Amino acid sequence: MPTPSPTNGSSANAPALDTSILPLGERAWRRILEHIIAVGDEAETSYLEVKSWLDLSGNDKAATAKIAKFLLGAANRLPRQAARNFQGYAVLVIGAEKDQARGVPRGIEAHELEDRLRPYYGAHFPGFELGRLALEADREVLFIISPPPQEGHSIFPCCKEYQGNNRQNSLENGAIYVRGSSNTRPARSEEVQDLVERARAHNKPPIDLEVTVIGDIHRVDDVEQVLEQWRECQEEWFIEQLSTETTRPFTFASFHGMPTMFRTLDTEQRDAALAEWRSKKIEQVSEGRKYFLGTGLAGAGIQVVSHGRFIAKPHLTVIFHDCEIFDYLAPEHADADKVIEPVLRMQDVIMPYYPPITSPIFSSNYPVEWRNRGTDAEVTLTTDSFRPETSWTSDLDDYVIVSRSPEASSIEVSWVLTEDGNDEVVTGHFHTPTEELVNAAELFKRTFLK
């Protein structure tokens, strides 16, 4: 094969290399070689290293040490990071540089190279593959291909010392080498710890998670009708009070049977207050629904048990399909005026009214979050760990869950779990029964009118 022609223009105009390819076979090697000729040393990354020339005759120990160093660094990569390019493989290309591929003399055999390298990486090393692209009758470009690292692989230390003229190419017996952004270097402490965790992964059993719902999944009908009726009551009470105040000016105090001690409201002010109140209908009903159901219904929670496995820093998302979720609010402080606010409150007469904060306040590191997402309710747990055979249970005073379908005797629940330092995504689903259907009018009476 003739030497590939250099590309015209600067390396900035060279097309990017598709790193999703599997770097095995002549077609893939040719694409990698063309990229190196186009950009030169800029091609070097954590998964690709380039040497324009190495003496592989067996007489140059430095050349063997350079290859060994690359393979050691490639073997000490983390699987989840390595998998992002070349499907986990790493490649050392020998005999190419910017604008040309001179190659190296033909004749090196894989078993000969392996015999020279084995003293540096030991007997249990994952090995490598040797690829070739012929340039001329006596020259070729070599591709030394390191396989993808795997969870459970041990750390691969250097097993033999080499001290060359250039300290950058030296190897230390017992040192751990890793791939940097474009070179191979000694590992830092945190990188060693990551490799320890990689080795431990081999002994971990698969995740077996049991997720159950505790507390109640509610069904309530006629909620909107009850809210509308209560809103009409608030308006009727206000208008009725106005009609009875024919002999004396209307005051907020007289409206509540209190001594007249606040400033009076004239007719224009009363009409303006009523008009403003009526304009807030959509917001009143929406917020009233949250307060009504959050106060009147019992809370729910999630119980998790990990069987036979410690799970570090789990991120568990539990989805209650076709459900709504509301903040749980203390029923002992139930206040009907917070369901639909009156046309006027005492605060409105003496000072501007600011709605009270009814949602619970949690610290930023609270392990449970919840929200409505589309037509589903979503709860996320981010605790420190799930310990094997130990129940982890969330509180029952965080949230209330209500099925959107009053006819549903059960709901579908699905979950997704990820673990810190683990690429595996574990999923599951189940059905859980709902409580008996509750009429909103009865719920309102026993919550607010007892």
C-alpha positions in Angstrom: 0.0 0.0 0.0 1.4 3.4 -0.9 1.9 6.0 1.9 -1.3 7.9 2.5 -1.3 11.3 1.0 -1.1 14.2 3.4 -4.2 16.4 3.7 -4.1 19.9 2.5 -4.5 22.8 4.9 -3.9 23.1 8.6 -4.8 20.5 11.2 -7.6 22.8 12.4 -9.4 22.0 9.1 -8.9 18.2 9.4 -12.1 16.2 9.9 -12.5 14.8 13.5 -11.8 11.2 14.1 -14.9 9.1 14.8 -14.0 7.5 18.1 -17.1 5.4 18.3 -15.4 2.9 15.9 -14.0 -0.4 17.0 -10.2 0.0 16.3 -9.8 -3.5 14.9 -9.3 -4.4 11.2 -7.6 -2.6 8.3 -10.5 -0.2 7.6 -10.4 1.2 11.2 -6.6 1.4 11.2 -6.5 3.3 8.0 -8.9 5.9 9.3 -6.8 6.3 12.4 -3.6 6.6 10.3 -5.1 9.2 8.1 -6.1 11.2 11.2 -2.6 11.1 12.5 -1.1 12.2 9.2 -3.6 15.1 9.2 -3.0 16.4 12.7 0.2 14.8 14.0 0.8 14.9 17.7 -2.5 16.6 18.2 -4.1 13.2 17.7 -2.7 12.0 21.0 -5.3 11.4 23.7 -5.9 9.1 26.6 -6.9 6.3 24.2 -4.5 7.1 21.3 -0.7 7.5 21.4 1.6 8.1 18.4 5.3 7.3 17.9 6.9 8.3 14.7 9.7 5.8 15.1 10.7 3.0 17.5 13.5 0.5 17.0 11.8 -2.8 17.4 14.7 -5.0 16.4 15.3 -6.0 20.0 18.4 -4.0 20.5 16.7 -0.9 21.9 15.5 -1.4 25.5 14.1 2.1 25.5 11.6 1.2 22.7 10.4 -1.9 24.7 10.0 0.3 27.8 7.9 2.9 26.0 5.5 0.2 24.7 5.3 -1.4 28.1 4.6 2.0 29.7 1.7 2.6 27.3 0.2 -0.8 27.9 0.4 -0.5 31.7 -1.3 2.9 31.6 -4.0 1.6 29.2 -4.7 -1.4 31.5 -5.1 0.9 34.5 -8.0 2.9 33.1 -11.5 3.0 34.5 -14.0 1.0 32.5 -16.7 3.7 32.5 -14.2 6.3 31.2 -12.5 4.1 28.7 -15.8 3.0 27.1 -16.4 6.6 25.8 -13.9 6.1 22.9 -12.9 3.2 20.7 -15.4 1.1 22.6 -12.9 0.9 25.5 -9.8 0.0 23.5 -6.6 2.1 23.5 -4.2 2.2 20.5 -0.4 2.9 20.2 0.5 3.7 16.5 4.2 3.3 15.6 5.6 4.7 12.3 3.4 7.7 11.6 3.5 11.5 12.2 2.1 14.7 10.7 2.1 14.7 6.9 3.7 11.3 6.5 3.8 7.6 7.5 7.4 6.3 7.2 6.6 3.1 9.1 9.1 0.7 10.6 10.9 -2.3 9.2 8.7 -5.3 8.7 9.4 -8.5 10.6 8.4 -8.1 14.2 6.2 -10.9 15.4 3.6 -10.6 18.2 5.1 -13.4 20.3 8.5 -11.8 20.1 7.2 -8.5 21.2 5.2 -10.1 24.0 8.3 -12.0 25.3 10.2 -8.7 25.6 7.3 -6.9 27.3 6.3 -9.6 29.8 9.0 -8.8 32.4 7.5 -5.3 32.7 3.9 -6.3 33.2 3.9 -9.8 34.6 2.1 -13.1 33.8 -1.5 -12.0 34.6 -1.6 -9.0 32.3 -4.6 -8.7 29.9 -2.3 -8.7 26.9 -2.6 -6.8 23.6 -3.2 -7.2 19.9 -0.8 -6.4 17.1 -2.1 -4.8 13.9 -0.3 -3.9 10.7 -0.7 -1.7 7.7 1.8 -2.4 4.9 3.4 0.7 3.3 6.0 -0.9 1.0 7.6 -4.3 0.6 9.8 -3.8 3.7 7.9 -1.3 5.8 4.7 -1.1 7.8 2.8 0.9 10.4 2.2 -1.0 13.6 -0.9 -0.8 15.8 -0.5 -2.0 19.4 -4.1 -2.4 20.7 -4.9 -2.6 24.4 -8.2 -4.3 25.3 -11.0 -2.5 27.3 -10.4 -2.6 31.0 -13.1 -4.4 33.0 -14.7 -4.1 36.4 -12.9 -6.5 38.7 -9.5 -6.2 37.0 -6.7 -5.9 39.5 -4.3 -3.0 39.5 -1.4 -3.7 37.2 1.9 -2.4 38.6 5.2 -2.2 36.7 7.2 -5.3 37.4 10.6 -4.3 36.2 12.7 -1.2 36.4 14.2 0.6 33.5 16.4 3.7 33.7 17.1 5.4 30.4 18.9 8.5 29.4 15.5 10.4 29.4 13.9 10.1 32.8 10.5 10.7 31.2 10.9 7.2 29.6 12.0 5.5 32.8 10.0 2.8 34.6 10.0 2.1 38.4 9.5 -1.4 39.7 6.2 -1.4 41.6 5.0 1.9 40.2 1.4 2.3 39.0 1.0 4.0 35.7 -2.1 5.5 34.2 -3.1 7.3 31.0 -3.3 11.1 31.2 -4.9 13.3 28.6 -2.2 12.5 26.1 0.6 10.6 27.9 1.3 7.9 30.5 2.3 9.0 33.9 2.5 7.7 37.6 -0.9 7.5 39.2 -2.0 10.0 41.8 -3.5 8.9 45.2 -7.1 9.4 44.1 -6.5 7.4 40.9 -5.0 4.5 42.9 -8.1 4.5 45.1 -10.3 4.4 41.9 -8.4 1.4 40.7 -8.9 -0.3 44.1 -12.6 0.2 43.7 -12.4 -1.2 40.2 -10.8 -4.3 41.6 -13.4 -4.7 44.4 -16.2 -4.6 41.9 -15.4 -8.2 40.9 -16.5 -9.4 44.3 -19.8 -7.5 44.4 -22.9 -9.5 43.7 -25.5 -8.0 41.4 -27.8 -5.4 42.8 -31.0 -7.0 44.2 -33.2 -4.2 45.5 -36.7 -4.5 47.0 -38.7 -1.3 46.9 -42.1 -1.0 48.6 -44.6 1.8 49.3 -45.6 2.4 52.9 -48.5 4.6 53.9 -51.5 5.3 51.7 -52.2 5.9 48.0 -55.4 7.9 48.1 -58.4 8.2 45.8 -60.6 11.3 46.2 -63.5 12.4 44.0 -65.3 15.7 43.5 -62.4 17.8 44.7 -63.0 20.6 42.2 -66.7 20.7 43.0 -66.0 21.1 46.8 -63.4 23.8 46.2 -65.8 25.7 44.0 -68.6 25.4 46.6 -66.2 26.6 49.3 -65.2 29.5 47.1 -68.9 30.4 46.6 -69.4 30.3 50.3 -66.5 32.8 50.9 -68.1 35.1 48.3 -71.6 34.7 49.7 -70.5 35.5 53.3 -68.8 38.7 52.1 -71.8 39.9 50.1 -74.2 38.9 52.8 -72.2 41.0 55.3 -72.4 43.9 52.9 -76.2 43.7 52.6 -76.7 43.7 56.3 -74.6 46.8 56.9 -77.3 49.3 55.9 -77.2 51.5 59.0 -73.5 51.7 59.6 -70.3 51.7 57.6 -68.8 48.3 56.7 -65.6 47.4 58.6 -63.5 44.3 58.7 -64.1 44.2 62.4 -67.9 44.1 62.1 -67.6 41.4 59.4 -66.0 39.2 62.0 -68.2 40.3 65.0 -65.3 42.2 66.5 -65.4 45.7 68.0 -65.1 48.4 65.4 -61.4 49.4 65.6 -60.2 49.4 62.0 -60.7 51.9 59.3 -64.0 51.7 57.4 -64.2 50.7 53.8 -66.5 52.6 51.4 -68.5 51.0 48.6 -65.8 51.5 46.0 -63.2 49.8 48.1 -65.5 46.9 48.8 -66.3 46.4 45.1 -62.6 46.6 44.2 -61.7 44.0 46.9 -64.3 41.6 45.6 -63.3 42.1 41.9 -59.6 41.5 42.8 -60.6 38.3 44.7 -62.7 37.0 41.9 -59.8 37.5 39.4 -57.7 35.0 41.4 -60.0 32.1 40.8 -57.6 29.8 38.9 -54.8 30.4 41.4 -57.2 30.0 44.4 -58.4 26.6 43.2 -54.9 25.4 42.3 -53.4 26.4 45.6 -56.5 25.3 47.5 -56.3 21.8 46.1 -52.7 21.5 47.3 -53.6 22.7 50.8 -56.8 20.7 51.0 -55.3 17.3 50.1 -52.0 17.9 51.8 -53.8 18.7 55.1 -56.7 16.2 54.9 -54.9 13.0 53.8 -52.3 10.8 55.4 -48.7 10.7 54.0 -46.8 8.0 52.2 -43.3 6.8 52.1 -40.8 4.4 50.5 -39.1 1.4 52.1 -35.9 0.0 50.5 -34.0 -3.2 51.3 -30.8 -4.2 49.4 -30.4 -7.9 49.5 -26.8 -9.2 49.9 -25.2 -6.0 48.7 -23.9 -2.7 50.1 -24.9 0.2 47.8 -22.8 3.3 48.1 -24.4 6.7 47.6 -27.5 5.5 45.8 -29.7 7.7 43.6 -33.1 6.1 43.5 -36.0 7.6 41.6 -39.4 6.2 42.2 -42.2 7.1 39.8 -45.9 6.8 40.8 -47.7 6.6 37.4 -50.8 8.6 36.8 -50.6 10.2 40.3 -50.3 13.6 42.0 -48.0 14.4 44.9 -48.5 17.2 47.5 -46.6 18.4 50.5 -47.8 16.8 53.6 -49.2 19.5 56.0 -50.0 19.0 59.7 -53.7 18.4 60.1 -53.8 19.7 63.6 -53.3 23.2 62.2 -56.0 22.9 59.5 -57.5 26.2 58.6 -60.4 26.4 56.1 -59.5 30.0 55.2 -56.2 28.7 53.8 -58.1 26.4 51.3 -59.8 29.4 49.7 -58.8 32.7 51.2 -61.6 35.1 52.3 -62.4 38.1 50.2 -60.9 40.2 53.0 -58.8 39.3 56.0 -58.0 41.5 59.0 -54.5 41.9 57.6 -56.0 43.3 54.3 -57.5 46.2 56.3 -54.6 47.2 58.5 -51.7 46.1 56.3 -51.0 44.2 53.0 -51.7 40.5 53.3 -49.0 38.0 52.5 -50.0 34.3 52.2 -48.5 32.1 54.9 -45.8 29.6 54.1 -47.6 26.2 54.2 -44.9 24.0 52.5 -42.5 22.3 54.8 -38.9 23.6 54.9 -36.0 21.1 54.7 -32.3 21.5 54.8 -30.3 21.3 51.5 -29.0 17.8 52.3 -32.4 16.3 53.0 -32.3 12.8 51.3 -35.9 13.0 49.8 -37.2 15.2 47.0 -40.5 15.0 45.3 -42.3 16.7 42.4 -45.1 16.3 39.8 -43.7 15.5 36.4 -46.2 15.3 33.6 -49.0 13.0 34.7 -46.8 11.2 37.2 -45.5 11.8 40.7 -41.7 11.4 41.2 -39.8 10.8 44.4 -36.0 10.8 44.5 -33.9 9.4 47.3 -30.2 10.3 47.7 -29.1 8.8 51.0 -25.5 7.9 52.0 -26.0 4.2 51.5 -28.3 1.1 51.5 -26.8 -1.5 53.8 -27.4 -5.2 53.1 -30.5 -6.7 54.6 -31.2 -3.4 56.4 -34.5 -1.6 55.8 -34.2 2.1 54.8 -37.5 3.9 55.3 -38.5 7.5 54.5 -40.7 9.5 56.8 -44.5 9.5 56.4 -44.8 13.3 56.9 -43.1 14.4 53.7 -45.7 14.0 51.0 -49.2 12.8 50.1 -49.9 10.8 46.9 -53.3 10.8 45.2 -54.2 8.7 42.2 -55.5 10.8 39.3 -58.1 8.1 38.5 -60.7 7.7 41.3 -61.6 4.3 39.8 -58.1 2.8 40.0 -57.8 0.0 42.6 -54.1 0.0 42.2 -51.3 2.1 40.6 -48.1 1.2 38.8 -44.8 2.1 40.4 -41.5 2.0 38.6 -38.0 2.8 39.9 -34.5 3.5 38.6 -31.3 3.1 40.7 -27.8 4.2 40.0 -24.8 3.8 42.4 -21.8 6.0 42.9 -18.8 4.5 41.0 -21.0 2.0 39.1 -22.1 2.3 35.5 -24.9 -0.2 36.0 -28.5 1.1 35.9 -31.0 -1.1 37.7 -34.7 -0.8 37.2 -37.9 -2.4 38.5 -41.6 -2.0 38.7 -44.6 -3.2 40.7 -48.2 -2.4 41.5 -49.5 -1.2 44.8 -53.2 -1.0 45.9 -55.0 2.3 46.5 -57.1 3.2 49.5 -60.9 3.2 49.4 -62.5 6.1 47.5 -63.1 9.1 49.6 -65.7 11.8 48.9 -64.1 15.3 49.0 -67.1 16.8 50.8 -66.8 14.3 53.6 -63.0 14.8 53.7 -63.5 18.6 53.9 -66.0 18.3 56.8 -63.8 16.1 59.0 -60.7 18.1 58.3 -61.9 21.7 58.6 -65.4 21.7 60.0 -65.1 19.4 63.0 
